[in-house]
Amino acid sequence: MLRFWIPAGVLGVWATLAVIGSWLPIDPYRIDLPAVMAQPGVGHWLGNDDLGRPVLDRLVAGARVSFVVAIGVVAVSAVVGSLLGGAAAYTGGWADRLLMLLVDVFLAFPGILLAIALAGVMGPGVDNLIFALSAVGWVGYARLVRAQVLSLRERDHVTAAVALGVGRLRVLVRHLLPLALAPLMVEATFGIAGAVVAEAGLSFLGLGVQPPDASWGSMIRDGSRYLLVAPHLVMAPGMAILLVVLAVNLLGDRLRDCLDVRLDHSKQ
Amino acid sequence: MGFLFGRLTSALVVVMGVCTLVFLLIHLVPGDPVEMMLGEGAAPADRSALRAALGLDEPLHTQFTTYVSRLARLDLGQSLHLHRPVEDLLAERLPATLELAAAALLLALVIALPLGSFAARRRGRASDTVAMGFSLLGLSIPNFWLGPLLILVFSLWLGWVPVSGRDSADSLILPAVTLGTSLSAILARMVRSSLLEVLGEDFVRTAHAKGLSAGVVLCRHALPNAAIPVVTLLGLQLGALLGGAVITEIVFSWPGLGSLLVEAIQSRDHPVVQGTVLVISLGYVGVNLMTDLAYAWLDPRIRLR
């Protein structure tokens, strides 16, 4: 039971902070020069950064960024990828061959390299970040849904729906995609972990949110300049990322076991 | 032969696709690349000069033809910032990245094979749980956090290795550990699960019945048969390794392709961005092709198909 509730609790805290963060009495931009790089203590529980800004408040603000980007990227990639993959598999022929070629080309780019290049060329900002990560992320879902639809489209209920005169799009959306949902959910769960790390990674490279806004990745980058004098600047955001990713991975493993889906987690 | 030919053709098609996508990188993204590079306050004369220098004033298909014919002559253009041929910059930085990737890969294998085998043979026991827990931790820890942590402990506190740079042999240690950790975690899980499938097979029982020691059964009979999924995963994970190398190189100021890419992004040097992405991706396509061939070598059934 604990193996479910602890990670679920961590994710619950993350989501809650992200949603209600803007109503909390936090001030991630408050510069307090006497408190520059103050160690954690009463009143400022996680210490202050190099401008005297409270690390805890910035951590909460960063939770919002990582949550918005993660949900945004997974939603956009999953919807675009499933529709393209499903449509290609269901139509077959040249559309399918074209999609698979496109998928192969996108998969030929290592890891988040394409996202780094895209974000770099487009310039920083949360919306560019979501665009760049989704442009890379849709491929996995397209491949997954395509494989599912290919095996599902011969089922009797699809033949029955077609015989009853149901349109192609409706067959795809109502009769095929729902059955492909289980593996899709598992993929999306792991996708959240991937997006959190990718967002933090891009922000670490200076390609994500811009100062003075806080992101866990940019907090690590800024903090690593003061590693020896103020290790808490790097510890706090790193711990936050680790907890969220660990929790997502644990839940993903459980979800996969429950739904009994076999996937290759090559992209993890 | 048919297998080899098929793989080569599809790799060639992918290479052409990769080149096209890299070309489109600065054309398809929203916004004007010249404005992105110069900023909003640039003089019109500067803009049109840069536009001409990049060839952006010509129609798209002309630009594409020029790009492809240059590519065929291995000409990747000029760096806007350093005024040097992009291929020279890449050649300078490539060895460092190869060294880092090779070290990380070696480290990952050295950790993953024993750890995965150990966990598989003790399936369900406490030691299996601990080993897999460590692997999950390694999988979840981002390298841009692991890197600074390792620097803090081993360079700043203990003073055993240099903080950054590539001046001595021991400056490779921390970057390689940072980059290799997640790969070793993923591989260890894969070694474990694919060994678990093999360990239940008849030929393993026969080997045990012949009186072979557990070590010999594992190394001679079980591991070679568990190798195929592991090799496949290794090939696919090299992509993540090369992507992760970008961040790791930044953390440790490692003078490789990844730090070249980030420097080029920061100085808005688009030809260098394109060249770096192209070279890393083509290297990855090549490695995947070799993985497929290794696959055929490991499993004769694939060759004969």
Interface residues (C-beta under 8 A of the other chain):
Chain A: L101 L102 D104 V105 F106 L107 A108 F109 P110 G111 I112 L113 L114 I116 A117 L118 G120 V121 M122 G123 F131 A193 V197 A200 G201 F204 L205 G206 L207 G217 I220 R221 G223 S224 L227 L228 P231 V234 P237 G238 I241 L242 V245 L246 N249 L250 D264 H265 S266 K267 Q268
Chain B: S10 V13 V14 V15 G17 V18 T20 L21 L25 I26 V29 P30 G31 P33 M36 L136 L137 L139 S140 I141 P142 F144 W145 P148 L149 I151 L152 L156 I186 T232 L233 L236 Q237 L238 G239 A240 L241 L242 G243 G244 V246 I247 I250 V251 L261 V262 A264 I265 Q266 H270 V273 V277 I280 S281 Y284 V285 N288
